[in-house]
């Protein structure tokens, strides 16, 4: 597990607050896991899960008590990204501002590099 003081990925205060609220209601979950998988309408998609513990190759991103895990392979796609939580008229969702993505799609969870 890599704990980085200046991580490759950052959390906004809004995301940290929402993660803490969600994890407080999840039995046995201590972390939000963000990963990248092949698929989606643009080639890759973001996946959000809960995890009770970190794996050996995980980066732990922490802000205001909220902890996010990112595995080593996903980190390659997420370097320099910011995880945000937006509460808008059309709905509330986690949003990843990824400087590596060359294009995305309307769903907001799929991208290409």
C-alpha positions in Angstrom: 0.0 0.0 0.0 1.4 3.4 -1.0 0.4 6.4 1.0 1.4 9.5 -0.8 1.4 13.0 0.7 1.3 14.6 -2.8 -0.7 12.0 -4.6 -1.0 11.6 -8.4 -4.8 11.8 -7.8 -6.6 14.3 -5.6 -10.0 14.5 -4.0 -12.1 17.7 -3.7 -13.7 18.6 -0.4 -17.1 17.8 -1.9 -16.0 14.3 -2.9 -14.4 13.6 0.5 -17.6 14.7 2.3 -19.8 12.4 0.1 -17.4 9.5 0.5 -17.5 9.8 4.2 -21.3 9.9 4.2 -21.6 6.8 2.0 -19.0 4.8 3.9 -20.7 5.6 7.2 -23.7 3.6 5.9 -21.7 0.7 4.4 -21.1 -2.2 6.7 -17.5 -3.3 6.7 -16.4 -0.8 4.0 -13.4 1.4 4.9 -12.5 2.7 1.5 -14.0 3.7 -1.8 -12.1 1.9 -4.7 -11.9 3.7 -8.0 -10.6 1.6 -10.9 -10.4 1.8 -14.7 -11.8 -1.1 -16.8 -11.8 -1.8 -20.5 -15.2 -1.2 -22.1 -17.8 1.5 -22.1 -18.8 3.5 -25.1 -15.4 5.3 -25.4 -13.0 2.4 -24.7 -12.4 2.6 -20.9 -14.8 3.2 -18.0 -14.5 4.2 -14.4 -15.7 1.8 -11.7 -16.6 2.6 -8.1 -16.7 -0.1 -5.4 -16.3 -0.4 -1.7 -13.4 -2.2 0.0 -12.8 -3.3 3.6 -9.0 -3.1 3.2 -6.3 -2.0 0.8 -4.2 -4.4 -1.4 -0.5 -4.3 -1.5 -0.3 -2.3 -4.8 -3.0 0.2 -3.9 -2.4 4.0 -3.8 -4.4 5.5 -0.9 -5.7 9.0 -1.5 -7.0 10.7 1.6 -8.7 13.9 2.4 -10.7 14.9 5.5 -10.9 11.3 6.6 -12.2 9.9 3.3 -9.9 7.2 1.8 -9.9 6.2 -1.8 -8.0 3.2 -3.2 -6.6 3.1 -6.7 -4.8 -0.1 -8.0 -1.5 0.2 -9.8 -2.9 -0.5 -13.3 -5.7 2.0 -12.9 -3.3 4.7 -11.6 -1.6 4.7 -15.0 -4.9 6.0 -16.5 -5.8 8.3 -13.6 -2.5 10.2 -13.0 -3.1 13.9 -12.5 -6.9 13.3 -12.1 -9.2 15.0 -9.6 -12.2 13.1 -8.1 -15.1 15.4 -7.5 -18.7 15.0 -6.4 -21.2 17.2 -8.2 -24.8 17.7 -7.0 -26.6 19.2 -10.1 -30.2 19.5 -11.3 -29.8 16.5 -13.5 -28.4 14.4 -10.6 -25.6 13.8 -8.2 -22.6 11.8 -9.1 -18.8 11.4 -8.7 -17.0 13.0 -11.6 -13.4 12.4 -12.6 -11.5 15.3 -14.2 -8.9 13.3 -16.1 -6.2 15.2 -18.0 -5.2 11.9 -19.8 -8.6 11.4 -21.4 -8.7 12.6 -25.0 -12.4 12.2 -25.3 -15.4 11.1 -23.2 -19.1 10.4 -23.6 -22.3 11.8 -22.3 -22.6 9.3 -19.5 -19.5 10.8 -17.8 -18.1 7.4 -16.9 -16.5 6.4 -20.2 -13.4 7.8 -21.8 -10.6 7.2 -24.2 -6.8 8.0 -24.1 
